[in-house]
């Protein structure tokens, strides 16, 4: 009996081993199609060149910072995914090139309004008091509100709030500053993880920049921001983005970290060099 059982044990052992091996092979074979499918679904979009977005977007940022003039290249919206710019630094530079002309143009409009007030403070148009929500005749308060937003601050907030122009709100709503509306009847984009408000939709990038600057210049939440800017003016100093960012805690849901985020953005990208940049009116505007 013993001699008859030994061959059976070896046979069972071999068969068991082959069975386990077969299960492993089968399991591996079943997994392969899933892995291949995922790899095929992750095929990247073709890389993008700056000039594919707009032929005028290859202007030199260093030159703009040096001569304080930016060419009038205006995009109405960002219709492509900037992540297709494979070089991260080029992606950042492209975003700044898109936002700089809009920022310079809007600040230019504000400076023209301010000059009008300063030239004849006793005869300020009623439309300016209404626009900046100031009691008629209160020139001191009006001048606090009719002033530029430092370019370095605009660029820092735009990059942070829009994820370098790649957020759904920036691409679908031209909203580069996370501006909200609490009016249930207003048109807007619904956030995925919050309730009670909508993210505003703008007709183009210019409208987004304009609304953002007016918000900082009129909203009671940013009174300290305007006071600090007025103190700069009283010392005959141009408004500083580095100073102004300390008065925007109300802008964010993480107020204790927001100034640090903006300062980091400003310093890493050397954005203060763009403060005071104006639109180059000697060149034909791009569209």
C-alpha positions in Angstrom: 0.0 0.0 0.0 2.7 2.4 0.9 4.5 1.9 -2.5 1.2 2.6 -4.3 0.5 5.9 -2.6 3.8 7.6 -3.2 3.4 8.1 -7.0 -0.1 9.5 -6.4 1.2 12.1 -3.9 3.8 13.3 -6.5 1.1 13.4 -9.1 -1.2 15.4 -6.9 1.6 17.8 -6.1 2.5 18.4 -9.8 -1.2 18.8 -10.7 -1.6 21.3 -7.8 1.4 23.3 -8.9 0.2 23.4 -12.5 -3.3 24.4 -11.3 -1.9 27.4 -9.3 0.3 28.4 -12.2 -2.6 28.3 -14.5 -4.6 30.6 -12.3 -1.8 33.0 -12.1 -1.5 33.0 -15.9 -5.2 33.5 -16.3 -5.3 36.3 -13.8 -2.5 38.1 -15.6 -4.1 37.6 -19.0 -7.4 39.1 -17.6 -5.6 42.1 -16.3 -3.7 43.0 -19.5 -6.7 44.4 -21.4 -7.6 46.8 -18.5 -4.0 48.1 -18.4 -3.9 48.6 -22.1 -7.2 50.4 -22.1 -6.1 52.8 -19.5 -2.9 53.5 -21.3 -4.7 54.1 -24.6 -7.2 56.4 -22.8 -4.3 58.5 -21.4 -2.9 59.5 -24.8 -1.7 63.1 -24.4 -3.0 66.0 -26.5 -0.5 67.3 -29.1 1.9 69.9 -27.7 1.1 73.5 -28.2 3.3 76.4 -29.3 2.7 80.0 -28.0 2.1 81.3 -31.5 -0.6 78.7 -32.0 -2.6 80.6 -29.5 -1.9 84.1 -31.0 0.9 85.2 -33.3 1.7 88.2 -31.0 2.1 86.3 -27.8 5.9 85.8 -28.3 6.8 89.2 -27.0 9.6 89.4 -24.5 8.6 89.9 -20.9 12.0 91.1 -19.9 11.7 94.0 -22.4 8.2 94.9 -21.1 9.6 95.1 -17.6 12.5 97.2 -18.7 10.6 99.8 -20.9 7.3 99.6 -18.9 5.3 99.2 -22.1 3.3 96.1 -23.2 2.1 95.5 -26.8 -1.7 95.6 -27.2 -2.3 91.9 -27.8 -5.8 91.1 -26.5 -7.3 87.7 -26.3 -11.0 87.5 -25.7 -10.7 84.1 -24.0 -8.4 81.2 -23.6 -9.9 78.5 -25.8 -7.1 76.0 -25.5 -5.7 74.0 -22.5 -2.5 75.8 -21.5 -1.2 72.5 -20.1 -0.4 71.6 -23.7 2.5 73.9 -23.3 4.9 71.2 -22.2 7.5 73.6 -20.7 6.1 74.8 -17.4 8.0 78.1 -17.5 6.7 78.8 -21.0 3.2 78.1 -19.7 3.6 80.6 -17.0 5.1 83.2 -19.3 2.3 82.7 -21.8 -0.3 83.2 -19.0 1.4 86.5 -18.0 1.6 87.6 -21.7 -2.1 87.1 -22.0 -3.1 88.9 -18.8 -0.6 91.8 -19.0 -2.2 93.8 -21.8 -5.6 93.6 -20.3 -4.3 94.7 -16.9 -2.4 97.7 -18.4 -5.4 98.8 -20.4 -7.8 98.7 -17.5 -5.3 100.5 -15.2 -4.9 103.1 -17.9 -8.6 103.7 -18.0 -8.6 104.2 -14.2 -5.6 106.6 -14.3 -7.5 108.7 -16.9 -10.5 108.9 -14.6 -8.2 109.8 -11.7 -6.6 112.6 -13.7 -10.0 114.0 -14.6 -10.9 114.2 -10.8 -7.5 115.8 -9.9 -7.7 118.3 -12.7 -11.1 119.7 -11.6 -12.2 118.3 -8.2 -15.0 120.7 -7.9 -16.6 119.5 -11.1 -16.4 115.7 -11.1 -18.9 114.0 -13.4 -21.8 112.4 -11.5 -21.2 109.2 -13.4 -17.9 108.7 -11.6 -19.5 109.0 -8.2 -22.1 106.5 -9.3 -19.7 104.1 -10.8 -17.5 104.0 -7.7 -20.5 104.1 -5.3 -19.4 107.3 -3.5 -21.6 110.0 -2.1 -21.6 112.9 -4.6 -19.1 115.6 -3.5 -16.9 113.3 -1.4 -13.8 113.8 -3.5 -11.5 112.4 -0.9 -13.3 109.0 -0.8 -13.6 109.0 -4.5 -9.8 109.4 -5.0 -9.3 106.4 -2.6 -11.3 104.3 -5.0 -10.3 105.6 -8.4 -6.8 104.2 -8.4 -4.8 101.4 -10.0 -4.4 97.8 -8.8 -0.7 97.0 -8.9 0.0 94.8 -11.9 2.0 92.3 -9.8 -1.0 91.8 -7.6 -3.4 91.3 -10.6 -1.1 88.7 -12.1 -0.6 86.9 -8.8 -4.3 86.7 -8.0 -5.1 85.7 -11.6 -2.6 82.8 -11.5 -3.7 81.6 -8.1 -7.5 81.9 -8.6 -7.5 80.4 -12.2 -4.9 77.8 -11.9 -2.8 79.5 -14.5 -5.9 79.9 -16.8 -6.7 76.2 -16.8 -9.7 76.1 -14.3 -13.2 75.4 -15.5 -14.3 78.8 -14.4 -11.5 80.6 -16.5 -12.1 78.5 -19.6 -15.9 78.3 -19.6 -16.7 81.6 -17.9 -13.7 83.9 -18.5 -13.5 84.2 -14.8 -9.9 84.6 -13.8 -10.4 85.9 -10.2 -12.9 83.5 -8.7 -15.6 86.1 -8.5 -19.0 84.9 -7.2 -22.6 86.0 -7.3 -25.1 85.1 -4.6 -28.0 86.2 -6.7 -30.0 83.0 -7.5 -31.3 84.6 -10.7 -27.9 85.5 -12.1 -26.3 83.4 -14.7 -23.2 81.6 -13.5 -21.3 78.3 -13.2 -22.1 76.0 -10.3 -19.2 74.9 -8.2 -18.9 71.2 -7.6 -18.1 71.2 -3.9 -20.0 74.3 -2.5 -23.5 75.7 -2.4 -25.2 79.0 -2.0 -23.4 80.9 -4.8 -22.4 80.7 -8.5 -19.2 81.6 -10.1 -19.7 84.6 -12.4 -19.5 84.3 -16.2 -17.9 87.2 -18.2 -18.2 87.9 -21.9 -14.4 88.0 -22.2 -11.1 88.4 -20.3 -11.3 92.2 -20.4 -14.7 92.1 -18.6 -13.3 89.8 -15.9 -10.3 92.1 -15.2 -12.6 95.2 -15.2 -15.0 93.6 -12.7 -12.2 92.4 -10.5 -10.6 95.8 -10.2 -14.0 97.5 -9.5 -14.6 94.9 -6.8 -11.4 95.9 -5.0 -12.1 99.6 -5.6 -15.7 99.6 -4.2 -16.4 96.6 -2.0 -16.4 97.5 1.8 -14.4 94.3 2.5 -11.4 96.0 0.9 -11.5 99.3 2.6 -8.1 98.7 4.3 -6.7 97.8 0.9 -7.8 101.2 -0.4 -6.6 103.0 2.7 -3.1 101.5 2.4 -3.0 102.5 -1.3 -4.0 106.1 -0.3 -1.2 106.2 2.2 1.3 105.2 -0.6 -0.1 108.1 -2.6 0.3 110.5 0.3 4.0 109.6 0.5 4.2 110.2 -3.3 4.8 106.5 -3.8 3.2 104.3 -6.5 0.9 101.6 -5.1 3.0 98.5 -4.3 1.7 95.0 -4.9 3.9 93.7 -2.1 2.2 96.1 0.3 -1.3 95.7 -1.0 -1.4 91.9 -0.8 -1.5 92.1 3.0 -5.0 93.6 2.9 -6.8 90.9 0.9 -7.5 88.3 3.6 -11.3 88.8 2.9 -10.8 87.6 -0.7 -10.1 84.0 0.3 -11.6 81.2 2.3 -8.1 80.6 3.7 -7.4 84.1 4.9 -4.5 83.1 7.2 -2.6 81.7 4.2 -3.7 83.9 1.3 -1.1 86.6 1.7 1.6 84.0 1.9 0.4 82.4 -1.3 0.3 85.7 -3.2 3.7 86.7 -1.9 5.2 83.4 -3.0 3.6 83.8 -6.4 4.9 87.3 -6.7 8.4 86.6 -5.6 9.0 83.3 -7.5 7.9 84.9 -10.8 9.5 88.4 -10.1 6.2 90.1 -10.8 6.9 93.4 -9.1 9.0 94.3 -12.2 5.7 94.7 -14.0 4.2 97.3 -11.7 3.6 100.5 -13.6 3.6 98.9 -17.0 1.4 100.8 -19.5 -0.1 99.9 -22.8 2.0 100.7 -25.8 -0.4 102.9 -27.8 2.0 103.4 -30.6 1.3 99.9 -31.8 -1.8 98.5 -33.5 -4.0 96.5 -31.1 -4.1 92.8 -31.6 -7.3 90.8 -31.4 
